[in-house]
């Protein structure tokens, strides 16, 4: 299994328009960058390789890969159009996505303990989303919607009646066949001129086109994590989430239950 991480973006919502700050993958928590944490976790989970799509200030990430002695584990691709939409970074990795390899897709700007990644990799389904039922309100969270135990909708600001609605943390695993279909869907979107789109639209295209049950889901509502998009996220990560992550990693407290919880019925509005 190979991990695919998109780390080309500027981080405008966190840093503004100045382009003077390092990539978000280099944010540090307790003396370790997010990238170093990702590499340690992926290696511990038995992932064979991490493929990173870089763009903004890519030299700094490449230097960090060298500093943490991960050159034999991390392979980089370059997206020269990193000022455009994330779908172009996803498309940059089309060679990997169409290689037939099983893929763990992940965002670079998420702080989490190893248990989150392990739960995804160990999920019985070959294609699975992570699902957190403690979704925050607003336009930003990507929603994962369930009906009759199946994933039936995916995206931002989705409305409708579902058995459960949760937040997607930006991690999923895909079989080689599904990964190729998502790559093809991204290609069609780009060919149609949607270069400012997110990669989630391509994932949603395949989700809606495939038979019910093709995609599973794994509940991680009992595991602390945070995606760092805004200054308030970074503050929360440093003041609160890092301590929760450390507690789970060390086996302290009862943040992790033996059996993942299943969310009850809610509206997607």
Secondary structure, DSSP 8 states (H G I E B T S, - for coil): -EEEEEE----HHHH-S---S--GGG-EETTEEHHHHHHHHHHHTT--EEEEEE-TTHHHHHHHHHHTT-TTTEEEEE-TTTTS-HHHHHHHTHHHHTSS--EEEEESSEEE-HHHHHHHHT-SSSSEEEEBS----SSSSEEEEEETTEEEEEEES--SEESEEEE--S-EEE-HHHHHHHHHHHHHHHHTT-TT--THHHHHHHHHHS-TTSSEEEE-TTS-EEE--SHHHHHHIIIIIHHHHHHHHTT-SS-S-SS------EE--
